[in-house]
Amino acid sequence: MEDRIGVQAPAELIWEIVHDLHLWEEWNPTYTRAAGVIRIGEPLSLDLALPGQPVQEIRPRVLEWVPNEQLHWQLKLMGGMIRTVRYIEITPLSDAGCIVDNGEIFGGLMGPSLGKRMGRSVRQGFQAMNEALKARAEAFWADRRR
């Protein structure tokens, strides 16, 4: 499942915001705390705040990242019975416009049922994160062009 949004800012600026984990708490309503290093195989520590759910600390590992394009991480729960791949992907449309895809793939024996059960909250969380990322990126871009 995913949410997609258009952002009137360059891919490099959007990446700058996504890459700066320690500042996520300033703008990100879905991950209210983020720590770690974006490097393949490195663990992250994130506080996940989905609508209608208690805040939960998760500890995924960075699966893949490409500057200005994508960040993917993987979370394994219950001995791998639940596996998710979370992604943020940036697709440039112009020098100052992009599409941001923000989503998650649920796998493992119990992953698909978890995805169905949590679907509404997860979608709302992705949408809230995308709206906040768009607002921050477009405000920063407007300031930089002055």
C-alpha positions as CSV (number, residue, x, y, z in Angstrom):
1,M,0.0,0.0,0.0
2,E,1.2,3.5,-0.7
3,D,0.4,7.2,-0.9
4,R,1.7,9.3,-3.8
5,I,1.9,13.1,-3.8
6,G,3.3,15.8,-6.1
7,V,5.8,18.2,-4.6
8,Q,6.9,21.5,-6.1
9,A,10.5,21.3,-5.1
10,P,13.7,19.7,-6.5
11,A,14.5,16.0,-5.7
12,E,17.7,17.1,-4.0
13,L,15.8,19.2,-1.5
14,I,13.2,16.5,-0.8
15,W,16.1,14.0,-0.3
16,E,17.8,16.5,2.1
17,I,14.7,16.5,4.3
18,V,14.2,12.7,4.1
19,H,17.9,12.0,4.8
20,D,18.0,14.2,7.9
21,L,16.6,11.6,10.3
22,H,17.3,13.6,13.5
23,L,15.0,16.4,12.2
24,W,12.0,14.1,11.4
25,E,10.5,15.0,14.8
26,E,10.1,18.6,13.6
27,W,7.9,17.8,10.7
28,N,6.9,14.1,10.5
29,P,3.6,13.1,12.2
30,T,4.1,9.4,11.3
31,Y,7.6,8.9,12.6
32,T,7.8,11.2,15.6
33,R,11.4,10.2,16.5
34,A,14.1,8.9,14.1
35,A,17.7,7.9,14.8
36,G,20.4,6.0,12.9
37,V,22.6,6.3,9.9
38,I,21.3,5.8,6.4
39,R,23.7,3.1,5.2
40,I,22.9,-0.3,3.8
41,G,22.5,-2.8,6.6
42,E,22.5,-0.2,9.4
43,P,19.7,-0.3,12.0
44,L,17.3,2.6,12.5
45,S,15.3,3.4,15.6
46,L,11.9,4.9,14.8
47,D,8.8,5.9,16.8
48,L,5.9,5.0,14.6
49,A,2.7,7.0,15.4
50,L,-0.2,5.7,13.3
51,P,-3.6,7.3,13.7
52,G,-5.7,5.4,16.3
53,Q,-2.7,3.3,17.5
54,P,-0.3,3.7,20.4
55,V,3.2,5.0,19.5
56,Q,5.5,2.0,18.8
57,E,9.3,1.9,18.6
58,I,10.5,-0.1,15.6
59,R,14.0,-1.1,14.7
60,P,14.2,-1.7,10.9
61,R,17.4,-2.1,8.9
62,V,18.3,0.0,5.9
63,L,17.8,-2.2,2.8
64,E,18.7,0.2,0.0
65,W,19.2,3.9,-0.6
66,V,20.1,6.1,-3.5
67,P,20.6,9.8,-2.9
68,N,17.9,12.0,-4.3
69,E,15.9,8.9,-5.4
70,Q,15.0,6.4,-2.7
71,L,15.2,5.0,0.8
72,H,14.0,1.5,1.6
73,W,14.1,-0.3,5.0
74,Q,13.1,-3.7,6.2
75,L,11.4,-4.7,9.4
76,K,11.2,-8.3,10.7
77,L,8.9,-9.1,13.5
78,M,8.0,-12.4,15.3
79,G,11.0,-14.2,14.0
80,G,10.3,-13.2,10.4
81,M,6.6,-14.2,10.4
82,I,6.0,-10.6,9.6
83,R,8.3,-8.8,7.2
84,T,7.8,-5.4,5.7
85,V,9.7,-3.3,3.2
86,R,9.1,0.4,3.7
87,Y,9.9,2.8,0.9
88,I,10.1,6.4,0.1
89,E,10.8,7.1,-3.6
90,I,11.3,10.4,-5.3
91,T,10.7,10.7,-9.1
92,P,11.7,14.0,-10.7
93,L,9.3,15.5,-13.2
94,S,11.2,18.7,-13.7
95,D,14.0,20.7,-12.1
96,A,11.6,21.8,-9.4
97,G,8.9,19.2,-9.3
98,C,8.7,15.6,-8.2
99,I,6.4,12.8,-7.3
100,V,7.0,11.2,-3.9
101,D,5.8,7.6,-3.3
102,N,5.6,6.6,0.3
103,G,4.6,3.0,0.9
104,E,5.0,-0.4,2.5
105,I,5.0,-4.0,1.2
106,F,3.8,-6.6,3.8
107,G,5.3,-10.1,3.5
108,G,5.9,-13.2,5.6
109,L,3.4,-15.7,6.8
110,M,1.4,-13.1,8.9
111,G,2.3,-9.9,7.0
112,P,-0.6,-9.7,4.6
113,S,-3.2,-10.2,7.4
114,L,-1.4,-7.5,9.4
115,G,-1.5,-5.2,6.4
116,K,-5.3,-5.8,6.0
117,R,-6.0,-5.2,9.7
118,M,-3.9,-2.0,9.9
119,G,-4.6,-0.8,6.3
120,R,-6.6,2.3,7.2
121,S,-4.2,3.5,9.8
122,V,-1.2,2.8,7.7
123,R,-2.6,4.7,4.7
124,Q,-3.6,7.6,6.9
125,G,0.0,7.7,8.3
126,F,1.5,7.7,4.8
127,Q,-0.8,10.4,3.7
128,A,0.0,12.6,6.7
129,M,3.7,12.1,6.2
130,N,3.5,13.0,2.5
131,E,1.5,16.1,3.3
132,A,4.0,17.2,5.9
133,L,6.9,16.4,3.6
134,K,5.3,18.4,0.8
135,A,4.7,21.4,3.1
136,R,8.2,21.4,4.4
137,A,9.9,21.0,1.0
138,E,7.8,23.6,-0.7
139,A,8.3,26.1,2.1
140,F,12.1,25.5,2.0
141,W,12.1,25.8,-1.8
142,A,10.2,29.1,-1.6
143,D,12.7,30.5,1.0
144,R,15.7,29.4,-1.1
145,R,14.4,31.1,-4.2
146,R,14.1,34.5,-2.5
